Amino acid sequence: MKLDYTIWDPTKNITLLVSTPVPRDMQPEVAAKLMADRPQVEQVGFIEPAALPGAALRLQMMGGEFCGNASMSAAAYAADRDGLTAPEVPLEVSGHEGFLTCRLDRREDGLWGTVNMPLPVEITTAELPGGISVPAVVFDGIVHCIAPAGTLSREAAESAIRPLCAALDADACGIMLYDGAAGSITPLVYVRSTDTAVWESGCGSGSAAVGSYLASQSGESASVDLRQPGGTITVSAAWENGRVPALTITGRVALAERGSCEL
């Protein structure tokens, strides 16, 4: 099978987008092989035709999960492929119903994307192995648990992520090691269908989860710059009537590679 692909760098959360059609039931296996051959790649998405009129394309993630950084990459891919000049790019994305809009801004230092993120289904708590209770932000397709600094080591997070995802019965889940004083997160994301657990350089949906949690705790809208191993993602979470009615992430995205390969 010959595959055409592009590799994108959204806050160093290196994302490979396959533009050759791949049947859904083969995508997890194909993604696992692509990641094994390219250790720098943290996640894989597949470009599909959109079903919704007006959407530029559909992004189907390797495990059917939602990913904000991959959505930003898909918007940049659509703009490059189709020569789009309007700043707003409407997408279909796995793990999210309806349109997802990404705004692209070309600045002196490169291309920046702002994604209107799916809203949390609920903000609750989850229990990690060992009886540690932590905040959990539930989205369609992924659940992120927020472990305050000192709660878990990286090794403990790696041991906890698979049983946690099984207990949550989620397609994908993340553990965000959150240091409030430093304004930083270290994101670990597990995708069940590919059985891949990755310490991501930048996590868009994890950033959105932290922003949503902070807004819920303060009882007011929150905008915060979250430093991550690959750079900074800005998240803005509105708060009204006990819920998050609007949620965005903003980060820099760049094309890193364009190519093809045989699998």
C-alpha positions as CSV (number, residue, x, y, z in Angstrom):
1,M,0.0,0.0,0.0
2,K,1.4,3.4,-1.0
3,L,0.5,6.2,1.3
4,D,0.9,9.9,0.7
5,Y,1.3,12.0,3.9
6,T,2.2,15.3,5.4
7,I,3.8,15.8,8.9
8,W,2.8,18.9,10.9
9,D,4.3,20.5,13.9
10,P,1.6,22.1,16.2
11,T,3.6,23.0,19.4
12,K,5.9,20.1,18.7
13,N,2.9,17.6,19.0
14,I,4.2,16.0,15.8
15,T,1.2,14.9,13.8
16,L,1.2,12.7,10.6
17,L,-1.8,13.2,8.3
18,V,-2.4,10.4,5.8
19,S,-4.1,11.8,2.6
20,T,-4.4,8.4,0.8
21,P,-7.8,6.8,1.5
22,V,-7.4,4.0,4.2
23,P,-10.4,1.9,5.3
24,R,-11.4,2.7,8.9
25,D,-10.8,-0.9,10.1
26,M,-7.2,-0.7,8.9
27,Q,-6.4,2.8,10.3
28,P,-5.2,1.7,13.8
29,E,-2.8,-0.9,12.3
30,V,-1.5,1.5,9.7
31,A,-1.1,4.3,12.3
32,A,0.9,2.0,14.6
33,K,3.2,1.0,11.8
34,L,3.8,4.6,10.8
35,M,4.5,5.7,14.3
36,A,6.9,2.7,14.8
37,D,8.9,3.8,11.7
38,R,8.9,7.5,12.7
39,P,9.7,7.9,16.5
40,Q,9.2,11.6,16.3
41,V,5.5,11.2,15.3
42,E,3.2,11.4,18.3
43,Q,-0.2,10.8,16.6
44,V,-1.7,9.9,13.2
45,G,-4.8,11.2,11.5
46,F,-6.5,10.2,8.2
47,I,-7.9,12.7,5.8
48,E,-11.4,11.7,4.5
49,P,-14.1,13.3,2.4
50,A,-16.5,15.4,4.5
51,A,-20.1,14.3,4.8
52,L,-21.3,17.8,6.0
53,P,-21.8,20.3,3.1
54,G,-19.4,23.1,3.5
55,A,-16.7,21.2,5.5
56,A,-13.3,21.3,3.9
57,L,-12.5,17.7,4.9
58,R,-13.0,15.1,7.6
59,L,-10.2,14.3,10.0
60,Q,-10.4,10.7,11.4
61,M,-7.9,10.2,14.2
62,M,-6.2,6.8,14.5
63,G,-8.4,5.7,17.4
64,G,-11.5,7.7,16.6
65,E,-10.5,10.1,19.3
66,F,-10.7,13.9,19.2
67,C,-7.5,16.0,19.0
68,G,-7.2,19.8,18.9
69,N,-3.7,20.0,17.6
70,A,-4.4,17.5,14.8
71,S,-7.5,19.5,14.0
72,M,-5.3,22.6,13.7
73,S,-3.0,20.6,11.4
74,A,-5.9,19.4,9.3
75,A,-7.0,23.0,8.8
76,A,-3.5,24.1,7.7
77,Y,-3.5,21.1,5.4
78,A,-6.8,22.1,3.9
79,A,-5.7,25.7,3.4
80,D,-2.5,24.5,1.7
81,R,-4.3,21.9,-0.5
82,D,-7.2,24.0,-1.6
83,G,-5.5,27.4,-1.6
84,L,-8.0,28.7,1.0
85,T,-7.7,32.4,1.8
86,A,-10.6,32.9,4.2
87,P,-9.3,32.6,7.8
88,E,-12.0,30.3,9.0
89,V,-11.7,26.6,8.0
90,P,-14.7,24.4,8.8
91,L,-13.9,20.7,9.5
92,E,-15.4,17.5,10.5
93,V,-13.4,15.7,13.2
94,S,-13.7,12.3,14.9
95,G,-14.9,12.6,18.5
96,H,-17.0,15.7,17.7
97,E,-20.4,16.0,16.1
98,G,-21.1,18.8,13.6
99,F,-18.7,21.4,12.4
100,L,-15.4,22.3,14.1
101,T,-14.0,25.7,13.1
102,C,-10.3,26.6,13.0
103,R,-9.1,30.1,12.4
104,L,-5.7,30.5,10.7
105,D,-3.7,33.7,11.2
106,R,-0.5,34.3,9.2
107,R,1.9,36.3,11.4
108,E,5.5,37.3,11.0
109,D,6.6,34.3,13.0
110,G,4.5,31.8,11.1
111,L,1.0,30.3,11.0
112,W,-1.1,30.3,14.1
113,G,-4.3,28.4,14.6
114,T,-7.2,29.0,16.9
115,V,-9.6,26.0,17.3
116,N,-13.1,26.2,18.6
117,M,-12.9,23.1,20.8
118,P,-15.7,20.7,21.6
119,L,-17.3,21.5,25.0
120,P,-16.8,19.2,28.0
121,V,-19.6,16.7,28.6
122,E,-18.9,17.0,32.3
123,I,-16.3,18.0,34.8
124,T,-16.0,15.3,37.5
125,T,-13.5,13.3,39.4
126,A,-11.7,10.0,38.6
127,E,-9.8,7.6,40.8
128,L,-6.3,6.6,39.8
129,P,-4.9,3.3,40.9
130,G,-3.9,3.6,44.5
131,G,-7.0,5.5,45.5
132,I,-5.9,8.9,44.3
133,S,-8.9,11.1,43.3
134,V,-8.2,13.7,40.7
135,P,-10.3,16.1,38.5
136,A,-11.5,14.6,35.2
137,V,-12.8,16.5,32.2
138,V,-14.9,14.4,29.9
139,F,-15.1,15.1,26.2
140,D,-16.7,13.0,23.5
141,G,-13.9,10.6,22.5
142,I,-11.4,11.4,25.3
143,V,-11.2,11.9,29.0
144,H,-8.4,14.0,30.6
145,C,-7.4,13.5,34.3
146,I,-5.6,16.4,35.9
147,A,-3.0,15.4,38.4
148,P,-1.6,18.3,40.4
149,A,2.2,18.6,40.8
150,G,3.5,16.0,43.2
151,T,0.5,13.7,42.9
152,L,2.1,11.3,40.4
153,S,5.5,10.6,39.0
154,R,5.9,10.0,35.3
155,E,6.5,6.3,36.0
156,A,3.3,6.1,38.1
157,A,1.4,7.9,35.3
158,E,2.6,5.4,32.8
159,S,1.6,2.5,35.0
160,A,-1.9,4.1,35.6
161,I,-2.9,5.1,32.1
162,R,-4.1,1.8,30.7
163,P,-6.1,0.6,33.7
164,L,-7.5,4.2,34.0
165,C,-8.7,4.2,30.4
166,A,-10.3,0.8,30.9
167,A,-12.0,1.9,34.1
168,L,-13.3,5.0,32.4
169,D,-14.5,2.9,29.4
170,A,-13.0,5.6,27.1
171,D,-11.6,5.4,23.6
172,A,-8.7,7.5,24.7
173,C,-7.6,9.2,27.9
174,G,-4.9,11.5,29.2
175,I,-3.1,12.2,32.4
176,M,-2.0,15.9,32.6
177,L,0.7,16.5,35.2
178,Y,-0.3,20.0,36.1
179,D,2.0,22.5,37.9
180,G,-0.2,25.5,38.7
181,A,2.6,27.6,40.1
182,A,4.7,27.2,36.9
183,G,1.6,27.4,34.6
184,S,2.7,24.1,32.9
185,I,1.5,20.7,32.0
186,T,3.2,17.5,31.0
187,P,0.8,15.4,29.0
188,L,0.5,11.6,28.7
189,V,-2.1,10.4,26.2
190,Y,-3.2,6.8,25.7
191,V,-5.3,5.6,22.7
192,R,-6.9,2.3,23.3
193,S,-7.3,1.0,19.7
194,T,-3.6,1.4,18.9
195,D,-2.5,0.6,22.5
196,T,-0.1,3.6,22.3
197,A,0.8,5.8,25.4
198,V,2.8,8.9,24.4
199,W,4.3,11.7,26.4
200,E,3.2,14.5,24.1
201,S,5.2,17.6,23.5
202,G,1.9,19.6,23.4
203,C,-1.7,18.5,24.0
204,G,-4.5,20.7,22.7
205,S,-7.4,18.8,24.2
206,G,-5.5,18.4,27.5
207,S,-4.9,22.1,27.5
208,A,-8.6,22.6,27.0
209,A,-9.4,20.3,29.8
210,V,-7.1,22.2,32.2
211,G,-8.7,25.5,31.1
212,S,-12.2,24.2,31.6
213,Y,-11.3,22.9,35.1
214,L,-9.7,26.2,36.1
215,A,-12.8,28.0,35.0
216,S,-15.0,25.7,37.0
217,Q,-12.9,26.1,40.1
218,S,-12.9,29.9,39.9
219,G,-16.5,30.3,38.8
220,E,-15.5,32.7,36.0
221,S,-14.0,32.6,32.6
222,A,-10.3,31.7,32.4
223,S,-7.6,32.4,29.8
224,V,-4.2,30.9,30.5
225,D,-0.9,30.2,28.7
226,L,0.1,26.6,29.4
227,R,3.8,25.8,29.0
228,Q,4.4,22.3,27.7
229,P,7.6,20.5,26.6
230,G,7.2,21.7,23.0
231,G,6.0,25.2,23.7
232,T,3.0,27.2,24.9
233,I,-0.7,26.7,24.1
234,T,-3.2,29.4,25.1
235,V,-6.6,28.1,26.2
236,S,-9.6,30.3,26.8
237,A,-12.6,28.8,28.6
238,A,-15.8,30.8,29.2
239,W,-17.9,30.0,32.3
240,E,-21.6,30.8,32.5
241,N,-24.4,29.2,34.5
242,G,-22.2,26.4,35.9
243,R,-20.9,25.2,32.5
244,V,-18.3,26.0,29.8
245,P,-20.2,27.5,26.8
246,A,-17.2,28.4,24.7
247,L,-13.6,26.9,24.6
248,T,-10.7,27.7,22.3
249,I,-7.0,26.8,22.0
250,T,-4.4,28.8,20.1
251,G,-1.0,27.6,19.0
252,R,1.6,27.8,16.2
253,V,1.5,25.1,13.4
254,A,4.0,24.4,10.7
255,L,4.5,21.9,7.9
256,A,7.5,19.7,8.7
257,E,7.5,17.1,5.9
258,R,5.6,16.0,2.8
259,G,6.2,12.6,1.4
260,S,5.0,9.1,0.5
261,C,5.9,5.6,1.7
262,E,5.1,1.9,1.2
263,L,3.5,-0.2,3.9
